[in-house]
Amino acid sequence: MERKNLIRAASGVLLLISIPLAARSAAVASPGRVANLYGHNLIVNGDAEAGPGATNDSTFITPTGWTNPSTPGAKGLTAITYTSGQDLSSTTPGPVNRGKNYFYGGPSGGKDTSAEQRIDLSGASAAIDAGQVSLLLSGWLGGYSNQRDNATLRATFLDAHGNTVGTASIGPVTAAMRKGVTELVPQSLGKTVPVGARTAVLDLLMKWYDGSDNDGLADNLSLVLTLAAPTPSPTPASGPMGCTGAPSKGTPVATLTPANLAVEPAGSPISFTWKAVACAAGYDFQAWLQTAAGSRVLGRSTTILTAQWVSRPALSLTTARWVSGVYVWRVIATDQHGSTMGAWSAPRTFTLQ
């Protein structure tokens, strides 16, 4: 999901409390400060929660923030509710932090469907052209039963003249990969943003193969950019207000609580704390579900359940909507420009039960 409150605030793969990331960034399509492009989900309505969802499989509702495709002959996909009685429900295998809606290929009459949105990256042009910006494209993709319909999320990067300079994509999750089970499966890809990129065109593509409806499925789509930390100076780095003593490259944040391998009661708030880092303006926090109780591994470190930016070395999260299982968390310091400082803390795990 998207950082519904995704890592460093400027908006806000992957959700939750403290300074809402959405509040830290104004318009994604027209970014202001360069820092607003980093550390949070740039996809508008990546979880299909903004706006209504269809309550049956005969209605098209274009998801808010997305546009219908320009591909000749293609139809637009739809946002649909988990309570519609269609492919997915609140208990279908998929993201823990699902909302009320998801993306559905729709009643296409035997056609592929898609939706598109564009993200302005020009505010980060200097860093992109210096090869200092990395991306993480992630989402939950899947399909229905043993039908072959599937979903792909593709980012196409264009230069200032509209020429393609690179692509990134996740999916599809095939029926064979799902073993014929109706479900959403986490997918992710990390790479460097191509030099020259000024616009990212996001396409959610639902490929139709079987049946009268298009059963390509998706939820919690995310595109997060990260600015590489500057090369440390041989002299002490300066931080906010003339601060000195910033951590050198590779120095991890020291975590405090909860202790590694701790057991926490399900539904109760969890307090995460770590040692303050000199010169840090804030911290990027990430947590993800590693293994749900009694099931297979659902995700890995690049499939974020919740990620957000906080200004102090502490964060309290409610777990009321989290399933029982083993979770992993980590944190890294950021400077006043939104760049990371030092290194991620060593991952810690805790069990929610």
C-alpha positions in Angstrom: 0.0 0.0 0.0 1.1 2.4 -0.4 2.9 4.2 1.8 -0.4 5.4 2.6 1.8 7.2 4.8 4.9 6.2 3.0 8.4 6.8 4.1 9.6 10.4 4.2 6.8 12.7 4.2 6.0 14.6 1.2 2.8 12.8 0.7 2.1 9.5 1.4 4.5 1.5 -0.7 3.4 1.5 2.1 0.9 3.5 5.2 -0.1 4.8 8.7 0.3 7.2 11.7 2.4 10.1 12.8 2.8 13.0 10.4 0.6 11.8 7.5 2.8 11.6 4.5 0.1 13.0 2.3 0.4 16.2 4.3 4.1 16.5 3.6 3.7 16.8 -0.1 1.5 19.0 -2.2 0.8 18.1 -5.8 2.6 15.0 -7.0 2.0 15.9 -10.6 3.7 19.3 -10.1 6.3 18.8 -7.3 7.6 21.9 -5.6 10.7 21.2 -3.5 12.9 18.4 -4.7 12.6 16.8 -1.3 8.9 16.3 -1.9 9.7 13.6 -4.5 11.6 11.4 -2.1 10.6 8.7 0.4 6.9 8.5 -0.2 4.4 7.0 -2.6 4.2 9.1 -5.8 1.2 7.2 -7.2 -2.0 9.0 -6.7 -4.7 6.7 -5.3 -2.4 3.6 -5.5 -4.8 1.7 -3.2 -8.1 2.6 -5.1 -9.4 4.1 -1.9 -10.1 7.6 -3.1 -13.5 7.8 -4.6 -16.2 5.1 -4.8 -15.9 1.5 -5.9 -18.3 -0.5 -8.0 -20.6 -2.9 -6.1 -21.1 -5.3 -8.9 -19.2 -6.6 -12.0 -21.2 -4.7 -14.6 -20.2 -1.2 -13.6 -17.1 0.8 -14.6 -15.8 3.4 -12.2 -12.6 4.9 -13.3 -10.3 5.1 -10.1 -9.7 8.7 -8.9 -6.4 10.0 -10.1 -6.2 7.6 -13.0 -7.2 8.2 -16.6 -8.6 5.8 -19.2 -6.1 4.4 -21.6 -5.3 5.9 -25.0 -4.7 2.4 -26.5 -7.2 1.9 -29.4 -9.8 -0.7 -28.5 -8.8 -0.9 -24.9 -11.3 -0.2 -22.1 -10.7 1.3 -18.7 -10.4 -0.8 -15.6 -12.5 -0.2 -12.6 -12.3 0.3 -8.8 -14.5 -2.2 -7.1 -15.3 -3.0 -3.4 -14.1 -6.0 -1.5 -17.7 -6.4 -0.4 -19.0 -6.6 -4.0 -19.1 -10.4 -4.0 -16.8 -10.5 -6.9 -13.3 -11.9 -7.2 -11.8 -10.7 -3.9 -13.1 -10.3 -0.3 -11.8 -9.1 3.0 -10.4 -12.6 3.7 -8.9 -13.4 0.3 -5.1 -13.8 0.6 -3.5 -10.4 0.0 -2.4 -7.3 1.7 -3.0 -7.0 5.5 -3.7 -3.3 5.2 -6.3 -3.5 2.4 -9.0 -0.9 2.4 -12.5 -1.0 0.9 -11.6 -1.1 -2.8 -9.2 -2.8 -5.2 -8.4 -2.5 -8.9 -10.4 -4.9 -11.1 -10.1 -5.6 -14.9 -13.8 -5.3 -15.1 -16.7 -6.4 -17.4 -14.6 -5.9 -20.5 -16.4 -8.2 -22.8 -13.2 -10.1 -23.6 -10.8 -7.1 -23.9 -7.6 -6.0 -22.1 -8.2 -3.0 -19.8 -5.8 -0.4 -18.3 -5.5 2.9 -16.5 -2.8 5.5 -16.6 -1.3 8.4 -14.7 1.7 10.7 -15.1 4.2 11.9 -12.5 6.4 15.0 -13.0 10.0 14.2 -12.0 11.5 17.4 -13.2 12.1 18.7 -9.7 14.7 16.0 -9.2 16.4 16.4 -12.6 19.8 17.2 -11.3 20.0 14.2 -9.0 18.4 11.9 -11.6 21.0 12.9 -14.2 23.8 12.3 -11.6 22.5 8.7 -11.2 21.7 9.4 -7.5 18.0 8.5 -7.5 16.7 5.0 -7.1 13.1 3.7 -7.3 11.1 1.0 -5.7 8.1 -0.1 -7.7 5.8 -2.4 -5.7 2.2 -3.7 -5.5 0.0 -6.6 -4.9 -1.1 -8.3 -8.1 -3.1 -11.4 -8.9 -6.0 -13.0 -10.5 -9.1 -15.3 -10.2 -9.0 -19.0 -9.7 -7.3 -20.9 -12.5 -8.2 -18.2 -15.1 -5.1 -16.7 -16.9 -6.2 -13.0 -16.6 -3.5 -11.0 -14.9 -2.2 -7.6 -13.9 1.1 -5.7 -14.6 2.2 -2.4 -13.3 4.6 -0.6 -15.6 6.5 2.7 -15.3 7.8 4.2 -18.5 10.3 7.1 -18.1 10.3 9.9 -20.6 12.8 12.7 -21.2 11.9 16.3 -21.6 11.1 15.6 -25.3 8.8 12.7 -24.6 11.3 10.0 -25.6 11.4 6.8 -23.6 14.7 6.5 -21.6 13.8 3.5 -19.5 11.1 1.3 -18.0 10.4 -0.7 -14.9 7.6 -3.2 -14.3 6.3 -5.7 -11.9 4.0 -8.7 -12.7 2.2 -10.5 -14.0 1.4 -13.0 -11.4 0.2 -15.9 -13.5 -2.4 -18.5 -12.6 0.5 -21.1 -12.4 2.3 -18.9 -9.9 -0.8 -18.6 -7.9 -1.4 -22.4 -8.2 -5.0 -21.6 -9.2 -5.7 -19.8 -6.0 -7.6 -16.5 -6.1 -5.3 -14.1 -4.4 -3.0 -11.0 -4.5 0.7 -11.6 -4.3 3.3 -9.0 -3.4 5.6 -7.9 -6.2 8.5 -5.4 -6.2 11.4 -4.1 -8.2 14.2 -1.7 -7.3 16.5 0.0 -9.7 18.1 3.4 -10.6 15.9 6.0 -12.2 17.2 6.3 -15.8 19.3 9.4 -16.6 17.3 12.1 -18.4 13.9 11.0 -16.9 11.6 13.9 -16.4 8.2 12.1 -16.4 7.1 8.7 -15.2 4.1 7.3 -17.0 2.4 4.7 -14.8 0.2 2.1 -16.6 -1.8 -0.6 -14.7 -2.5 -3.2 -17.4 -5.1 -5.9 -17.0 -4.6 -8.7 -19.6 -7.7 -10.7 -20.5 -7.5 -14.4 -21.5 -10.5 -16.3 -20.1 -14.2 -15.8 -19.3 -16.5 -12.9 -20.1 -14.9 -10.6 -17.5 -11.3 -9.4 -17.1 -10.2 -10.8 -13.8 -6.8 -9.0 -13.6 -6.5 -7.8 -10.0 -4.3 -5.3 -8.1 -4.1 -3.3 -4.9 -1.6 -1.1 -2.9 0.5 0.1 -5.8 3.5 2.2 -5.0 6.4 4.1 -6.6 8.9 5.5 -4.1 12.1 7.4 -5.0 15.1 7.5 -2.8 18.0 10.0 -3.0 21.4 8.5 -2.4 23.2 9.8 0.6 26.0 12.3 -0.3 29.6 11.1 -0.1 30.8 11.8 3.4 33.4 14.5 3.8 36.7 13.8 5.5 35.8 16.5 8.0 32.7 16.3 10.3 29.6 16.8 8.3 27.4 19.8 9.1 23.7 19.4 9.7 20.9 21.7 10.7 21.9 25.0 12.4 25.6 24.3 12.1 25.4 20.8 13.7 28.5 18.6 13.5 29.0 14.9 14.1 26.7 13.5 11.5 27.1 9.7 11.0 29.5 8.5 8.4 28.3 6.4 5.5 27.5 2.9 6.6 26.9 3.7 10.2 23.5 2.1 11.2 20.9 3.5 13.5 20.9 1.8 16.9 17.4 0.5 17.7 16.1 0.2 21.2 12.5 -1.2 21.5 10.8 -3.5 20.9 13.6 -6.0 21.5 14.5 -8.3 18.7 12.3 -11.4 18.7 9.8 -9.7 21.1 6.2 -11.0 21.3 3.6 -8.3 21.2 -0.2 -8.6 21.9 -2.3 -8.3 18.7 -4.4 -5.2 18.5 -2.4 -3.2 21.0 -0.2 -0.2 20.2 3.5 -0.9 19.8 6.2 1.7 20.7 9.2 1.7 18.5 12.3 3.6 19.7 15.9 4.1 18.6 18.9 6.2 19.5 18.8 9.8 18.2 21.3 10.5 15.4 23.4 13.6 15.5 22.3 16.2 12.8 19.2 14.2 11.8 16.2 16.2 10.8 14.0 13.1 11.0 13.8 9.3 10.4 12.3 7.0 7.8 10.6 4.0 9.4 9.6 0.8 7.6 7.8 -2.3 8.8 6.6 -5.4 6.9 4.9 -8.7 7.4 7.4 -11.5 7.0 5.2 -14.5 7.7 1.5 -14.6 8.6 0.6 -17.1 11.4 0.1 -20.6 10.0 0.9 -19.6 6.4 3.6 -19.1 3.8 5.9 -16.2 3.7 4.0 -13.3 2.3 6.6 -10.6 1.7 10.2 -9.5 1.9 12.0 -6.4 2.9 11.0 -4.5 -0.3 7.3 -5.1 0.2 6.4 -2.5 2.8 3.4 -2.7 5.1 3.9 0.7 6.6 6.5 3.3 6.0 6.5 6.9 7.2 8.7 9.8 8.3 8.9 11.0 11.9 10.8 13.9 13.3 11.9 12.2 16.6 13.4 8.8 17.4 10.1 7.2 18.5 6.9 6.0 16.9 3.8 4.4 18.2 1.7 2.3 15.8 -1.7 0.7 16.3 -1.9 -2.9 15.2 -5.7 -3.2 15.3 -5.9 -4.2 11.6 -2.7 -6.3 11.5 -2.9 -10.1 11.3 -1.0 -12.3 13.7 2.4 -13.3 12.4 6.1 -12.3 12.3 7.0 -8.7 11.4 10.2 -6.9 10.6 11.1 -3.3 11.1 14.0 -0.9 10.5 14.8 2.8 10.5 17.3 5.3 8.9 18.1 8.9 9.7 17.4 11.7 7.1 18.8 15.2 6.9 17.0 18.5 6.3 17.0 17.9 2.5 15.3 14.5 2.8 18.5 12.5 2.0 19.4 9.5 4.1 22.2 9.6 6.6 24.4 6.7 7.7 22.7 3.3 7.1 19.5 1.4 7.9 19.4 -0.1 11.3 19.8 -3.9 11.5 16.3 -5.4 10.9 14.5 -6.5 14.0 11.6 -8.9 14.2 8.7 -9.2 16.5 5.7 -11.6 16.7 2.2 -10.3 16.9 -0.1 -12.8 18.6 
